[in-house]
Amino acid sequence: IMNSFGLIQIGLILSSTTIISSLQCNHLRWQQRKVIENSLRLLDKMGKNFPQQCLREKTSFRFPTQVLQPRQKETVGVAIEEIFQHIFYIFSKNLTLAAWDGTALDQFQNGLYLQIEQLEACVIKKHTQHCRSKEGSRLKLKKYFQKIDCFLKDKQHDLCSWEISRAEMRRCLQLIDKVTRKL
């Protein structure tokens, strides 16, 4: 009797953790909208208005919008996770000339990091089904973010290059927000 009771308890614990993790994944879209809203606010708070002297240096990086338009929600989730990872990477190096509010920057990075972790936990479950379409998206995103990274390096991470990159990241987050509202 004790043995079967122990198995029932283990079964209940396992099923409740599965339910909890799937609930987290179900609420992920709502969480993402909150994180994006907060990230956009923090991007604004990090720096002042876009400097006039940087206008002539503006560059078009051409975000690959098709990566956010696949038929399956899971594929969009994988793309969003990838975008957050790239943004986190870009905003975690050579920021000395950016002259941004450090607290807002830290909060921005922390929010992205937490969102990446939550997305990974939810996306991993459905990862294998979407490998082929995911690879194409991954390459397009990698090229896009490499352009931004090279731009920053070419400009030696100066104030204008960071401001242009910050404006571009704002655009990325707005695109993600638009997509997650439709899902």
N, C-alpha and C positions, 0 to 999 in steps of 0.2 A: 504494500500500500504506500509506504513512504517513497519508494522508488518512482512509482507512476506520478505521485504528487509533485516530486521534484522535476520530473519531465514536463508536467503541465506548467509549472512556474517558469521554467526556462522558455517554453513555447510562448507563454504570455509576454515575457520580457522581450523576446525576439520580435514578435509581431507588433508590440507597441513601439519598439525603436524603428521598425520599418514604417509604421504609420507616421511617427513623428518626423522622420526624414522625408517622407513623401509629402507631408504637410508643408515642411519648409520649402520644398521644391515647388509646390503649388502656389505658395505665397511669394516666390522668387520674383515674379514679374512686378508685383506691387512693391517689393523691397527695392528692386532695381530702379523703379521710377523715383523712389525716395532718395536713393543713393545718387542718381544722376542729378536730381534737383539740387541736392546738397553739394555735389561736386561742381555744378555750374555756379552756385553761389560762392563756393570757395575759390574757384578760378577767378571770379570777379574781385573777390576780397584780396587775393594774393597780390595783384598788381593794380595800378591806377588805370586810368583811361589809356587807350592805345596811343602811344607817342606819335605825334605828327611827323617827326623826322624819320619814322620807320615806314611810312606809307609807300615811299618809292621802292622799298625793298620787298614789298609783298610778293609772295610767290604762290602759284597754284599747285598744290600737291596732288590734286585729283583723287579724292577718296573713292575707293572702289565700291560704290553703293550696291552693286549686285550681290555682294557678300551678305547683305542684310535682307535680301529678297528671296531666299529659297522657299520651297513649299513646306518644309518641316520646321516646326518650332525649335526642335532640338538643334538643327543645323544653325539656326540664328543664335541660339544660346552659345554654341561653340564659337561662332564668329565674335560675339560680344565678349566672351571670356578672353579671346585672343586680343581683341582691341584693348581691353582693360590692361592686359599684361604689357602690351607695347607702350601704352600711355604711362603706366607705372615705371617701366624701364627708362623712358625718355625723361621723366620728371625725377629721376633719382641719381642724376650725375651732372657734374660741371655746372651747377646752378649759381656759382659765385657772382657772376655778372648779371644775373636776372633781377636782383634788387627787389625781391618779393617779400611779402609778409611770411616769416618763417612758420608761425603757428598755423596759418591758413594752409600753407604748403604741406606741413606735417599731417594736418587733418585730411587734406585732399588725398595724400598718399595712403594714409591708414584706411580711409573709406574704400579706395580702389582695391587695396590688398584684401580687406574683408570680403568684398564683393567677388573677387577672383576666387577666394577659397570656397565661398558658398556656391558659385557657379560650377567650380570643379567638382564638388561633391554631387551636384545634381546632374551635371552633364556626363560624368564618367559612366553612369548607369546606361546611358543610351549611346555611348561613344562609338562602339563597333559598327553599328548599323550605317553610319553616315561617313565612313572613312573616305570614300572617293570624292564626294562633293566637298568634304572638309579640307582635303589637300589643296584643291584649287583655290578655295577661299584663303587658306593659310598663306599660300604663295603671294596672292594679290595683296593681302594685308602686310606681309613682310616687305614687299617692294615699296608700298606706300609709306610705311614707317621708316624704311631705310632712306627714302628721299628726305624725310624730315631730319633724321639723324645726320645725314651727310650735309644738309643745309646748315644745321647747327655747327658741325665741325668746320665746314668751309668758312663760316662767319666767326669762327673761334668762340662760339657760345657767347657772343656779345648781347647786349641788352635788346637790340632790335630782333635778332634771331629768336630770342626767347619769347619776346612779345608776339611775334608772328606765329611761333609754335603754340603759344598759349591760345591764341585766337583759333588756330586750326583744331586744337584739342576740344575747344568749346563747340566747334562745328561737329566734330565726331560725336560728342556726347549728345548734342541736339538730334543728330540723325538716329542714334540708338534710342533716345527717348521717343521719337516719332514712331519708330518700329515697334517698341515694346507696348506702346498705347494701342497699336492695331492688333497685336497678337491676342 
